[in-house]
Amino acid sequence: DRKREVPAAGALLQPIIKDVGEIYSRLLDHRPVIQGEIRYFVKEFEDKRGLRELRVLENLKKTVFETNENVLPKCEQSMHDNLSEVVERLQAANDTIRRLQEKEREERKLQADKLMAGEEKRRAHREAFLREQQSRQEEVDEEHRKAVERLREQYSEMEKELAKYVSF
């Protein structure tokens, strides 16, 4: 008997389970609603934007192709023409600068040589001046020594003469 009661009870529970499943899917399962919203958004996005991105990409592709085919070779040719001219000018400028630096080096060397010659000349003149001063100093010292000697002799004679008068 019990085996017969279980299927009968299962048959009674089946509509309840079905209702609970429907309530669950309506209240808690939002997948169908979200999927519908996603489909609607994609449809609206594609309809409103149309093929704008595709047109923009095509225009961009065309611009890049034209640039690669026409503008880039012209730019390269212009660059090569102008760069060769610039390189020639730079080489000429470098040569000019090198010559100027060489002249400046030579002038500095000449100036240094002149300074050294002037220094040697001044040194020789100074040494001659010092020798002349030394000889003059010796002459003056000799004259002073002779004058001091003469004065001593004169004073000693004067003392002798005074000594004659003091004895009175």
ABEGO torsion letter per residue (X at the ends): XAAAAAAAAAAAAAAAAAAAAAAAAAAABAAAAAAAAAAAAAAAAAAAAEAAAAAAAAAAAAAAAAAAAAAAAAAAAAAAAAAAAAAAAAAAAAAAAAAAAAAAAAAAAAAAAAAAAAAAAAAAAAAAAAAAAAAAAAAAAAAAAAAAAAAAAAAAAAAAAAAAAAAX
